[in-house]
Amino acid sequence: MSQPVASQRSNIASFIAMDVMREAKTLARAGAEIVHLEVGEPGAAPPRAVREGAIAALSGGRVSYTEALGIPALREAIAKNYATKYGMTVDPARVIVTTGSSGGFVLGFLAMLDHGGRIGIPNPGYPAYRNILDALGIESVPIETGPQSRYALSAAAIRAVHAEKPLDAVLLMSPANPTGVLTPASEVRAIAETCAELGIWLVSDEIYHGLTYQGEEATALAYSDDAVIVNSFSKYYCMTGWRVGWLVVPERLIRPIECLQQNLSISVPYLSQIAAVAAFEATEELEIIKAGYAKNRAILMEALPRLGLPPLPMDGAFYAYCDIAQYSNDSMDFARRALREAGLAITPGLDFDPVGGNRFVRFSYAGSEQDIVTAVKRLEGWLGKRS
Ligand SMILES: Cc1ncc(COP(=O)(O)O)c(C=O)c1O
């Protein structure tokens, strides 16, 4: 008797950073002292007001479903933040609360693109875009970034890829993961104008907004009312495990996304939504955390080139994407050995770039300064390079 088999659509690549985390945690449970630089996750707790908001809501007793589009208080707070942060008026009706930005991607991709649709994704890039799209039967088309555009997505590159075979959408990510590179405002505008001219969707992942150390971050919404903005409380607001994010969408996508969310998850967790309302009031606390990342960044910017691991421009987010060519052309092997031999959990570039990624690894510097100092010491010893 034959057993039914797993679907073809679920045959997607793993998220290697998460695999590394699992292995690092197994080693730690067995007594190894591991420094975690593999997952893009703030080491700090969420702001006090966020935690207090959740406690108060929990004390209230009932934890219920909410409206599929999110609680009005949170949608309004998010809309208001566009006024505070970017000086823009956004109608709260266009704001949709999602289960992290990850949930937002699934909803957004389903609402914008049909099975067989094509979306351009910057390469290197966040692996889950590609893997989610594979599961949904949407083709992700890599758009190479390189030194000619300082590793940022450019309007010219979009045009070139679209000319070869038309795209239905393009995804912009700035500051980017894994590179940390910021796309300048002038290029964000050019990309928005190009998408409008070509008649294709623009999706802008702005999850690392708030975490820029050089240059000025620009929201695509400033240049296109038609852009689909994806954002989250996970990174700047230190709320990874709360699973709450948001979309800002053009009016014609509101109802399709509402129907999708009603059916796919009913609503985003109630406690997380209540708690997130307070996040925008916690700027002082969050800026202190960001200053910690800036210190970590400065330590790595000095150490990594000296250690023969030159990073791409570290404009924002909390990543250093480093060239390991001096040591290896196999990033999986390099990362495996770093974990086993030096107790350093890092992510192989192959996670972000199936072709060129073998020459890179990514370090996350979202943890403590002590973690970064220890990591540098261990790298010095492991790579046999001391100052
Ligand atoms: C670029 C980018 N987008 C989206 C996400 C997903 O984050 P979340 O679902 O926690 O909002 C991540 C997480 O690392 C990311 O790096």
The ligand as an ORCA input file, in Angstrom:
! r2SCAN-3c Opt
* xyz 0 1
  C      14.239     41.736      5.116
  C      13.324     41.011      6.043
  N      12.011     41.038      5.782
  C      11.155     40.377      6.569
  C      11.570     39.668      7.677
  C      10.552     38.926      8.500
  O      10.357     39.476      9.761
  P       9.026     39.368     10.621
  O       8.156     38.337     10.036
  O       9.495     39.020     11.991
  O       8.392     40.723     10.572
  C      12.930     39.624      7.990
  C      13.421     38.845      9.152
  O      14.586     38.666      9.362
  C      13.824     40.326      7.141
  O      15.133     40.332      7.375
*
